[in-house]
Amino acid sequence: MAQAAIDSRIKPFPPELQPLEQCIGRTLRQDVYAERDNPPFDRVCMDGIAVASATLASGVRRYRIEATQAAGAPPLRLPSADSAIEVMTGAILPFGADCIVPLEEYDLHEGAVSLKGEVNGDAYRNVQRRGSDSQPGVPMLKAGIRLGAPEIAVVASAGLAQVQVSREPRFRVVSTGDELVEPGQPIAEHQVRRSNAYAVVAALRGRGFTHVLDDHILDNEKMLHESLGQHLSQHDVLILSGGVSKGKFDLVPQVLKSLRVEEVFYQVAQRPGMPMWFGVGPAGQAVFGLPGNPVSTLVCLIRYVVPAMTAAMGGRVSAPEPIALASEARSRPSAAYFLPVSVRHDAAGRALAEPRSPKGSGDFLALTAADGFVELPPQAEPFPAGYVAGFYRW
């Protein structure tokens, strides 16, 4: 398989120690343990009064307020069985108390409270027990996860100002072709806008990759050799759009060979994107030669490049989402088919994939109506509505 061949040749990116505030979206490369019990004390969960449950169970309905226990303050102690301490959410449970009666359940008058009606006086009511979330020696987070906002909070709660994360790959996205013209520049009738590179850069940055640069090189062997050689020396990953087929001006493979980039495979039994190229540079750089047609470029990027980079950073590569086809779809007898689809939901709330077949691999406008694509294996017979396929989101 193409993915297995790619994964077997890409070198893992090393870990690096980074300040916590710079780790959002990064891949964690160490297990994170609690520095102490979490919560570190019996924690009050509601504003109210702290009392002894045994006293409440004995029928006591009126209590004197002896003090106030604020969050962040050292623990107070109940001076007597019929006394209470006013407590704030997040405070430590006062000594001698084991039940929190919320303020909605009592009346306060001149320093004393009277309970309303029947009050639940179970021990440790509205109290989160010490160590109930996590304890030292047990990982709260394991290496390989992506650090989002909840995970960053967990790392901070462990007392870590720095954490080991994967070094991000340095990408260079390269489009080739004399026919390409930048947006905003004058364009001739025989030229087209340079759009593929913008889609690739956007897809990578949208997935949290930040070191992404792009370039445009004309169909000139000398220029390709000089520019690609420089990019190989400065980047971990080259993603080329166009120039990898067998036309007269598809110069990229031979230029890469002259730069000592080893070809791992060329062409994959798939539609769109059959003329995909993959190789490895002399220093282990990953080089992806994606077909120049817009649909092929984006499909191959999402299907192969993104999972490979996630794995190389030590991340967990999720299997594609299973989703049922909303209507019949066809593949090819000899090649896998990547079918753009939009997602809708039936009356029961089940997600369904509605085929949005483009008019061809150059019909990038059709992709705006799709949420991603499903992968259909080679098959002569059509796939019926209800067939469950793997779904990849743009």
C-alpha positions in Angstrom: 0.0 0.0 0.0 1.1 3.5 -0.7 0.5 4.7 2.9 2.6 1.8 4.3 5.4 2.6 1.9 5.4 6.3 2.9 5.2 5.5 6.7 8.1 3.1 6.5 10.5 5.6 4.9 9.7 8.8 6.8 11.9 9.5 9.8 10.2 10.4 13.1 10.6 14.1 14.0 12.5 14.5 17.3 10.9 15.8 20.5 11.7 19.3 21.9 11.0 21.0 25.2 8.7 23.9 24.8 7.0 26.4 27.1 3.5 25.4 27.9 2.0 28.6 26.3 3.6 27.6 22.9 2.3 24.0 22.9 -1.3 24.4 21.7 -1.9 22.1 18.8 1.4 20.2 19.3 1.8 16.5 19.7 2.7 15.4 23.3 5.8 13.3 23.5 5.8 12.4 27.2 3.4 11.0 29.7 2.1 13.6 32.1 1.6 12.7 35.8 -0.2 14.5 38.6 2.3 16.2 40.9 -0.1 15.4 43.8 -3.6 14.1 44.4 -6.2 15.9 42.2 -8.0 17.5 43.8 -5.3 17.9 46.4 -7.9 18.2 49.2 -11.6 17.5 49.9 -13.0 20.3 47.8 -16.2 22.2 48.4 -18.4 22.1 45.2 -21.1 24.6 46.1 -21.5 27.9 48.1 -23.3 27.2 51.4 -22.5 25.9 54.9 -20.3 23.1 56.0 -21.7 21.0 58.8 -21.2 17.5 60.4 -23.6 15.0 58.7 -24.0 13.1 62.0 -25.4 16.3 63.7 -27.8 16.9 60.8 -29.0 13.3 60.9 -29.7 13.7 64.7 -32.3 16.3 63.9 -30.4 19.6 64.4 -32.1 22.2 62.2 -30.4 25.4 63.4 -26.7 26.3 63.3 -24.6 29.2 64.3 -22.2 30.6 61.6 -18.8 30.6 63.3 -16.5 31.7 60.4 -16.1 31.8 56.6 -13.9 29.4 54.7 -12.7 31.1 51.5 -11.1 29.4 48.5 -7.4 29.4 48.9 -7.4 29.9 52.6 -6.1 27.3 55.2 -8.7 25.0 56.6 -10.8 26.0 59.6 -12.3 23.7 62.1 -15.9 23.3 63.4 -15.8 24.4 67.0 -18.9 22.4 68.0 -21.3 19.9 66.6 -24.2 22.4 66.3 -22.0 25.1 64.6 -21.5 25.7 60.8 -18.9 27.4 58.7 -19.9 29.3 55.6 -18.0 28.0 52.6 -17.2 29.1 49.1 -17.0 26.9 46.0 -13.4 25.6 45.6 -12.5 26.0 49.2 -11.0 23.2 51.3 -13.5 21.3 53.5 -13.2 22.5 57.1 -12.0 20.0 59.7 -14.9 18.3 61.5 -17.4 18.9 58.6 -18.3 16.4 56.0 -21.5 17.8 54.4 -22.2 21.0 52.4 -25.7 22.4 52.5 -26.2 24.8 49.6 -27.4 28.3 50.4 -30.7 27.7 48.6 -31.7 25.2 51.4 -31.5 27.5 54.4 -32.4 30.9 55.7 -29.8 33.2 57.2 -30.7 35.6 60.0 -28.4 37.4 62.5 -25.5 34.9 62.2 -27.6 31.7 62.4 -29.1 29.5 59.7 -32.4 27.6 59.8 -32.8 24.7 57.3 -35.7 24.6 54.9 -37.9 21.5 54.7 -36.1 18.2 54.2 -32.4 18.5 53.6 -30.2 15.8 52.3 -27.4 15.3 54.9 -25.4 12.5 53.4 -21.8 12.5 54.2 -19.6 14.3 51.6 -22.6 15.8 49.9 -21.4 18.5 47.5 -17.8 17.6 48.3 -15.3 16.3 45.7 -13.0 13.9 47.5 -9.3 14.3 47.5 -7.6 12.3 44.7 -10.9 11.4 43.0 -9.8 12.8 39.6 -6.2 11.6 39.6 -3.3 10.4 41.8 0.5 10.5 41.5 1.9 7.6 39.6 -1.0 7.3 37.1 -0.7 9.2 33.8 -3.3 11.9 33.3 -2.2 12.3 29.6 -0.2 9.8 27.5 2.3 10.6 24.8 0.8 10.9 21.3 -2.2 13.1 21.9 -2.7 16.5 20.4 -2.7 19.2 22.9 -5.9 21.2 22.8 -7.2 23.6 25.5 -8.4 20.8 27.9 -5.0 19.0 27.6 -3.1 22.2 28.2 -5.1 22.8 31.4 -4.2 19.3 32.6 -0.5 19.8 31.9 -0.6 23.1 33.8 -2.4 21.3 36.7 0.6 18.9 36.9 2.8 21.9 37.6 4.7 21.7 34.3 5.8 25.0 32.8 7.5 23.1 29.9 6.6 19.9 28.2 8.1 17.6 25.6 6.3 17.9 22.2 7.2 16.9 18.6 9.2 19.3 16.6 7.0 20.5 13.8 8.0 19.6 10.2 9.2 22.4 8.0 7.1 22.3 4.8 7.8 23.8 1.4 4.9 23.6 -1.0 6.0 24.0 -4.6 3.8 24.4 -7.7 5.4 24.1 -11.1 4.3 25.2 -14.5 4.6 28.1 -17.0 0.9 28.4 -17.2 0.4 29.4 -13.5 -0.2 33.1 -12.6 -0.5 34.5 -9.0 -3.9 35.9 -7.9 -4.0 39.6 -8.4 -1.6 39.6 -11.3 -2.5 40.2 -15.0 -3.4 37.0 -16.7 -3.5 35.9 -20.4 -6.1 33.8 -22.1 -3.9 30.8 -22.2 -2.9 30.9 -18.5 -4.6 29.8 -15.3 -4.5 31.0 -11.7 -2.1 29.4 -9.3 -4.5 27.9 -6.7 -3.3 24.5 -5.8 -0.6 25.7 -3.5 -3.0 28.0 -1.7 -5.3 25.0 -1.0 -2.4 22.8 0.2 -1.0 25.6 2.5 -4.5 26.3 3.9 -5.1 22.6 4.6 -1.8 22.2 6.4 -2.2 25.3 8.5 -5.8 24.4 9.2 -4.5 21.3 10.8 -2.1 23.1 13.1 1.1 23.1 11.0 2.8 26.5 11.2 6.1 26.1 9.4 4.6 26.1 5.9 6.1 28.1 3.0 5.4 27.9 -0.7 7.1 28.6 -4.0 6.3 28.7 -7.8 8.9 27.3 -10.2 8.7 27.5 -14.0 9.1 24.4 -16.2 12.8 25.0 -16.6 15.2 22.2 -15.6 17.9 24.5 -14.4 15.6 26.6 -12.3 13.9 23.4 -10.9 17.3 22.0 -10.0 18.5 25.1 -8.2 15.3 25.8 -6.3 14.5 22.3 -5.3 18.0 21.8 -4.2 17.8 24.8 -1.9 14.4 23.7 -0.6 15.7 20.2 0.2 18.6 21.8 2.3 16.2 23.9 4.3 13.0 21.8 4.8 11.9 18.4 6.1 9.0 18.0 3.6 8.6 19.0 0.0 5.1 18.9 -1.4 5.1 19.4 -5.2 2.0 20.1 -7.2 2.3 19.2 -10.9 5.2 18.1 -13.1 5.2 14.5 -12.0 3.4 12.8 -14.9 5.0 11.6 -18.1 4.6 14.7 -20.3 7.4 16.4 -22.1 7.5 19.2 -19.5 7.0 17.0 -16.5 10.6 17.5 -15.3 10.3 17.0 -11.6 11.1 13.3 -11.3 14.4 13.5 -13.3 15.4 16.7 -11.4 14.8 15.0 -8.1 16.8 12.0 -9.2 19.7 14.4 -10.0 19.4 15.8 -6.5 19.8 12.2 -5.1 16.2 11.9 -4.0 15.3 8.2 -4.1 12.0 7.3 -5.8 10.0 5.0 -3.5 7.0 4.7 -5.8 5.4 6.4 -8.8 1.7 5.9 -9.6 -1.0 4.5 -7.3 -4.0 2.5 -8.4 -6.5 5.2 -7.5 -8.8 7.8 -9.1 -8.2 10.7 -8.9 -4.5 11.0 -8.3 -2.9 8.0 -10.1 0.4 9.8 -11.1 1.3 10.4 -7.4 5.1 10.3 -6.7 6.9 9.8 -3.4 10.6 9.8 -2.6 13.1 10.3 0.1 16.0 12.9 0.0 19.6 12.2 0.9 19.0 13.5 4.5 15.7 11.8 4.9 13.5 14.6 3.6 10.1 13.4 2.5 9.2 14.5 -1.0 5.6 14.2 -2.3 4.9 14.7 -5.9 1.2 15.3 -6.1 -0.7 15.4 -9.4 -1.4 19.0 -10.7 -5.1 18.6 -11.1 -6.8 20.4 -8.2 -9.0 17.6 -7.0 -6.1 15.1 -7.2 -3.8 17.4 -5.3 -6.1 18.0 -2.3 -7.3 14.4 -2.1 -3.8 13.0 -2.1 -2.7 15.5 0.5 -5.5 14.6 2.9 -5.3 10.8 2.2 -1.5 10.4 2.4 0.5 13.4 3.5 -1.5 14.4 6.6 -1.6 10.9 8.1 2.1 10.4 7.4 3.1 13.7 9.1 0.9 12.9 12.1 2.6 9.5 12.5 6.1 11.1 12.1 5.4 13.5 15.0 4.4 10.6 17.2 0.7 11.3 17.0 -2.2 8.9 16.9 -3.5 8.5 13.4 -7.2 8.0 13.6 -9.0 5.6 11.2 -11.3 7.4 8.7 -14.8 8.0 10.0 -17.2 5.2 9.0 -20.2 6.7 7.1 -23.0 5.2 5.1 -23.6 6.2 1.5 -26.9 8.1 1.0 -27.2 6.9 -2.6 -25.6 4.5 -5.0 -22.0 5.1 -6.0 -19.6 3.6 -8.5 -15.9 2.8 -8.2 -13.5 1.4 -10.8 -12.7 -2.3 -11.3 -9.0 -1.7 -11.2 -8.5 1.3 -8.9 -9.7 2.8 -5.6 -12.0 5.7 -6.0 -12.0 8.8 -3.9 -15.5 10.2 -4.1 -16.2 13.7 -2.8 -19.3 13.7 -0.6 -21.3 16.1 1.6 -22.6 15.0 4.9 -26.3 15.1 5.8 -28.4 13.5 8.6 -31.5 11.4 8.2 -34.6 11.7 10.5 -32.9 9.4 13.1 -29.8 11.6 13.2 -27.6 9.2 11.3 -24.8 10.8 9.2 -25.0 10.0 5.5 -22.6 10.7 2.7 -24.2 12.3 -0.3 -22.0 11.8 -3.5 -20.8 15.1 -5.1 -19.0 13.8 -8.1 -16.9 16.4 -9.8 -16.9 16.7 -13.6 -13.3 15.8 -13.6 -10.1 16.1 -11.5 -9.9 19.8 -12.5 -13.3 20.6 -11.2 -12.2 22.2 -7.9 -15.4 24.2 -7.7 -17.3 21.0 -7.0 -15.2 20.5 -3.8 -16.9 23.6 -2.2 -20.1 21.6 -2.0 -18.3 18.6 -0.3 -17.2 18.1 3.3 -14.6 15.6 2.3 -14.4 12.3 0.4 -15.0 8.6 0.9 -12.6 5.9 -0.2 -14.3 3.1 -2.3 -12.3 0.0 -3.0 -11.9 -1.3 -6.6 -15.2 -3.0 -7.6 -17.1 -3.5 -10.9 -20.5 -3.5 -9.3 -22.0 -0.3 -7.9 -21.9 0.3 -4.1 -25.5 0.4 -2.8 -27.0 3.1 -0.6 -26.1 2.2 3.0 -22.7 0.9 2.1 -20.3 2.0 4.9 -17.1 3.6 3.6 -14.2 5.5 5.2 -14.7 9.3 5.3 -11.9 11.9 5.2 -12.7 15.5 5.9 -11.1 18.4 4.0 
